[in-house]
């Protein structure tokens, strides 16, 4: 059994988990394994296969983790030879025969890059939702949401809604990087947490709204918390006490180059969009 760390840009995918008739990261992973003759053409998935978890459509990852019965020669570098450029393996670990990438994870961490300017960070924006935030209210909201709660009002899931959460934030100019950690997550939970923090931080909702949301009594539809957009969300870490990952230096270097090119392309695109906006003012 071997485990692999995967980094991917989720922009063009309908999530990680395989679905009919739409492109997913898992589809590309299985296609690569078939092309490498690791997975038989008629096999549904590799023997012993499991993944750390699902990511929604548009969500990216740095440390998505998959494990299966892999041949000794399948290094991350070899894996990448058949993967799409926006999906890269960069580390691997030997795993016990009974290892399960979903059930043996003890902690998962997500980061959300929230556009959250203060009054002094930038001029007012015409973009909906770009109201200035108050950092004191941000940290008050994060503190109120950290701990063990019933999050039934923050997920479409009907079961398994009691979660122990840790939320933190670090400011980088007009952005807040909100980090959320937990042993496991309900569907859409991180994005709804971010949306709630943003609503409190901008004054759109009072801090007391958090107590109401964390009450197990269902919220009426008009008071519900819609999820924040998926594209700024990244799965940044999955913890496995039983594994020691070895970084494939060459695979990691090439992966860095690919995502650095992507960063520069999007930075350039942002400058073009900025000029178009300025020309219309």
C-alpha positions as CSV (number, residue, x, y, z in Angstrom):
1,X,0.0,0.0,0.0
2,X,1.3,3.4,-0.9
3,X,-0.1,6.9,-0.2
4,X,0.4,10.0,-2.5
5,X,0.1,13.7,-1.9
6,X,-1.6,15.4,-4.8
7,X,-1.7,19.1,-5.6
8,X,-4.2,20.4,-8.2
9,X,-5.9,23.5,-9.5
10,X,-9.6,22.7,-9.3
11,X,-10.8,25.5,-11.6
12,X,-11.7,23.2,-14.5
13,X,-13.1,20.3,-12.5
14,X,-16.4,19.4,-11.0
15,X,-14.8,18.4,-7.7
16,X,-12.5,15.6,-6.8
17,X,-14.8,12.6,-6.6
18,X,-15.7,10.8,-9.9
19,X,-19.1,11.7,-11.3
20,X,-20.9,10.8,-14.5
21,X,-20.6,13.0,-17.5
22,X,-18.4,15.8,-16.0
23,X,-14.6,16.1,-15.6
24,X,-13.3,15.4,-12.1
25,X,-9.8,15.1,-10.6
26,X,-10.4,11.4,-9.7
27,X,-11.3,10.7,-13.3
28,X,-7.9,12.0,-14.4
29,X,-6.1,10.1,-11.7
30,X,-7.7,6.8,-12.8
31,X,-7.0,7.6,-16.4
32,X,-3.4,8.1,-15.6
33,X,-3.2,4.8,-13.7
34,X,-4.8,3.0,-16.7
35,X,-2.3,4.6,-19.1
36,X,0.5,3.4,-16.8
37,X,-1.0,-0.2,-16.7
38,X,-1.4,0.1,-13.0
39,X,-5.2,-0.1,-13.2
40,X,-6.9,-2.6,-15.6
41,X,-9.1,-1.1,-18.3
42,X,-12.2,-2.7,-16.9
43,X,-11.4,-2.0,-13.2
44,X,-13.5,0.6,-11.4
45,X,-10.7,1.6,-9.1
46,X,-7.3,0.4,-7.8
47,X,-7.2,-2.3,-5.1
48,X,-7.4,-0.7,-1.6
49,X,-8.1,2.7,-3.1
50,X,-9.4,5.6,-0.9
51,X,-9.0,9.3,-0.8
52,X,-8.7,11.7,2.1
53,X,-11.9,13.4,1.1
54,X,-14.0,15.1,-1.5
55,X,-13.4,18.7,-2.6
56,X,-16.2,20.6,-4.3
57,X,-16.3,21.9,-7.8
58,X,-13.7,24.6,-8.3
59,X,-11.8,23.8,-5.0
60,X,-8.1,23.3,-5.2
61,X,-5.7,21.2,-3.1
62,X,-2.1,21.1,-2.0
63,X,-2.3,17.9,0.1
64,X,-5.1,15.8,-1.2
65,X,-4.1,12.2,-0.3
66,X,-4.9,9.0,-2.1
67,X,-3.7,5.5,-1.2
68,X,-3.9,2.2,-3.1
69,X,-1.8,-1.0,-3.8
70,X,0.8,0.6,-6.1
71,X,3.9,-1.0,-7.7
72,X,7.3,-0.1,-6.3
73,X,8.3,1.8,-9.4
74,X,5.3,4.2,-9.2
75,X,7.1,7.3,-7.8
76,X,5.4,10.7,-7.8
77,X,7.5,11.5,-10.8
78,X,6.4,8.4,-12.7
79,X,2.8,9.1,-11.7
80,X,3.0,12.7,-13.1
81,X,4.2,11.3,-16.5
82,X,0.5,10.3,-17.2
83,X,-1.3,13.0,-15.2
84,X,-2.7,16.3,-16.5
85,X,-0.5,19.3,-15.9
86,X,-2.9,20.8,-13.4
87,X,-2.8,17.6,-11.2
88,X,0.5,16.7,-9.7
89,X,1.8,14.1,-7.3
90,X,4.7,15.5,-5.3
91,X,5.3,13.2,-2.3
92,X,4.6,9.6,-1.2
93,X,4.7,7.3,1.8
94,X,4.7,3.6,2.5
95,X,1.4,2.7,4.3
96,X,0.3,-0.3,6.4
97,X,-1.7,-2.9,4.5
98,X,-4.9,-1.9,6.2
99,X,-4.4,1.9,5.7
100,X,-7.5,3.8,4.6
101,X,-6.9,7.4,3.4
102,X,-10.3,8.6,4.5
103,X,-10.7,6.9,7.9
104,X,-7.1,7.2,9.1
105,X,-6.9,10.9,8.7
106,X,-6.9,12.6,12.1
107,X,-7.1,16.2,10.9
108,X,-7.8,18.2,7.8
109,X,-7.0,21.8,7.1
110,X,-8.5,24.2,4.5
111,X,-7.5,27.8,3.7
112,X,-9.8,30.3,2.1
113,X,-8.5,33.4,0.4
114,X,-11.2,36.0,1.2
115,X,-11.2,39.4,-0.4
116,X,-11.8,41.5,2.7
117,X,-10.5,45.0,2.4
118,X,-10.6,47.4,5.3
119,X,-11.4,51.0,4.7
120,X,-7.7,51.9,4.5
121,X,-6.7,49.0,2.2
122,X,-8.3,50.1,-1.0
123,X,-10.9,52.5,-2.5
124,X,-14.5,51.4,-2.5
125,X,-15.3,48.6,-5.0
126,X,-18.4,48.3,-7.1
127,X,-18.3,44.5,-6.7
128,X,-21.1,43.1,-4.6
129,X,-19.9,41.8,-1.3
130,X,-16.7,44.0,-1.3
131,X,-17.9,46.0,1.8
132,X,-15.0,46.9,4.2
133,X,-14.5,44.6,7.0
134,X,-13.6,45.2,10.7
135,X,-10.7,42.9,11.8
136,X,-11.8,42.9,15.4
137,X,-15.2,41.6,14.3
138,X,-13.4,39.0,12.2
139,X,-11.5,37.6,15.2
140,X,-14.6,37.7,17.4
141,X,-16.4,35.6,14.8
142,X,-13.5,33.2,14.5
143,X,-13.4,32.8,18.3
144,X,-17.1,32.2,18.5
145,X,-17.0,29.5,15.8
146,X,-14.0,27.7,17.2
147,X,-14.8,24.7,19.5
148,X,-17.2,21.9,19.4
149,X,-20.6,22.7,17.8
150,X,-23.6,21.3,16.0
151,X,-23.2,22.8,12.5
152,X,-26.4,21.5,11.1
153,X,-27.3,25.0,9.9
154,X,-24.1,25.2,8.0
155,X,-24.3,22.1,5.8
156,X,-26.9,20.2,3.7
157,X,-25.9,17.1,5.6
158,X,-28.5,15.5,7.9
159,X,-26.1,13.4,10.0
160,X,-22.6,13.8,11.5
161,X,-23.1,17.5,12.1
162,X,-21.3,17.8,15.4
163,X,-17.8,19.0,14.7
164,X,-14.8,20.3,16.6
165,X,-13.4,23.3,14.7
166,X,-10.4,25.6,14.9
167,X,-10.6,28.9,12.9
168,X,-7.8,31.4,12.4
169,X,-7.1,34.3,10.1
170,X,-4.1,36.1,8.8
171,X,-4.3,39.4,6.9
172,X,-2.4,39.9,3.7
173,X,-3.2,43.4,2.3
174,X,-6.8,43.4,1.2
175,X,-7.2,39.6,1.7
176,X,-7.8,37.5,4.7
177,X,-6.5,33.9,4.6
178,X,-9.0,32.1,6.8
179,X,-7.7,28.7,8.0
180,X,-10.2,26.1,9.2
181,X,-9.1,22.8,10.8
182,X,-11.1,19.8,12.0
183,X,-10.9,16.0,12.2
184,X,-13.5,16.0,9.4
185,X,-15.9,18.3,7.5
186,X,-19.5,18.2,6.6
187,X,-20.4,19.2,3.0
188,X,-20.0,23.0,2.2
189,X,-19.1,23.6,5.9
190,X,-15.9,25.6,5.3
191,X,-17.5,27.9,2.6
192,X,-20.5,28.6,4.8
193,X,-18.3,29.3,7.8
194,X,-16.4,31.8,5.7
195,X,-19.6,33.4,4.5
196,X,-20.8,33.8,8.0
197,X,-17.5,35.3,9.2
198,X,-17.7,37.8,6.3
199,X,-21.2,38.7,7.1
200,X,-20.4,39.5,10.7
201,X,-17.1,41.2,9.7
202,X,-18.9,43.7,7.4
203,X,-21.7,44.4,9.8
204,X,-24.3,42.7,7.5
205,X,-25.0,40.4,10.5
206,X,-24.6,40.9,14.2
207,X,-22.1,38.8,16.2
208,X,-25.2,37.2,17.9
209,X,-26.1,35.7,14.5
210,X,-23.4,33.0,15.2
211,X,-25.2,31.8,18.4
212,X,-28.4,31.5,16.4
213,X,-26.6,29.6,13.6
214,X,-25.0,27.2,16.0
215,X,-28.3,26.5,17.7
216,X,-29.6,23.0,16.6
217,X,-33.0,24.6,15.8
218,X,-33.2,24.8,12.0
219,X,-32.9,28.3,10.5
220,X,-35.7,29.4,8.3
221,X,-34.7,29.6,4.6
222,X,-34.5,33.3,4.4
223,X,-32.0,33.4,7.4
224,X,-29.8,30.6,6.0
225,X,-26.1,31.0,5.2
226,X,-25.2,30.4,1.6
227,X,-21.8,29.1,0.8
228,X,-19.0,31.4,-0.3
229,X,-17.6,30.8,-3.8
230,X,-15.5,27.7,-4.1
231,X,-12.5,28.9,-6.2
232,X,-10.6,30.6,-3.3
233,X,-10.7,27.4,-1.2
234,X,-7.7,25.1,-0.9
235,X,-7.2,21.8,1.0
236,X,-3.8,22.5,2.5
237,X,-3.1,19.6,4.8
238,X,-4.3,16.1,5.9
239,X,-2.7,14.6,9.0
240,X,-1.8,10.9,9.2
241,X,0.2,10.0,12.4
242,X,1.0,6.5,10.9
243,X,2.6,8.0,7.7
244,X,5.9,9.7,6.9
245,X,5.8,11.3,3.5
246,X,8.9,11.6,1.4
247,X,9.1,14.5,-0.9
248,X,10.0,13.7,-4.5
249,X,12.4,16.5,-5.1
250,X,12.2,16.6,-8.9
251,X,8.4,16.1,-8.9
252,X,8.0,18.9,-6.4
253,X,10.3,21.2,-8.4
254,X,8.4,20.7,-11.6
255,X,5.1,21.1,-9.8
256,X,6.2,24.4,-8.4
257,X,7.2,25.5,-11.9
258,X,3.7,24.6,-13.2
259,X,1.8,26.5,-10.5
260,X,4.2,29.4,-10.7
261,X,3.4,29.8,-14.4
262,X,-0.3,29.6,-13.5
263,X,0.2,32.3,-10.8
264,X,1.9,34.7,-13.3
265,X,-0.8,34.1,-15.9
266,X,-3.5,35.0,-13.4
267,X,-1.6,37.9,-12.1
268,X,-1.3,39.2,-15.6
269,X,-5.0,38.6,-16.2
270,X,-5.9,40.5,-13.1
271,X,-3.9,43.5,-14.3
272,X,-5.7,43.4,-17.7
273,X,-9.1,43.3,-15.9
274,X,-8.0,46.2,-13.6
275,X,-7.2,48.3,-16.7
276,X,-10.6,47.5,-18.2
277,X,-12.3,48.6,-14.9
278,X,-10.3,51.8,-14.7
279,X,-11.2,52.6,-18.3
280,X,-14.8,52.4,-17.5
281,X,-14.7,54.6,-14.4
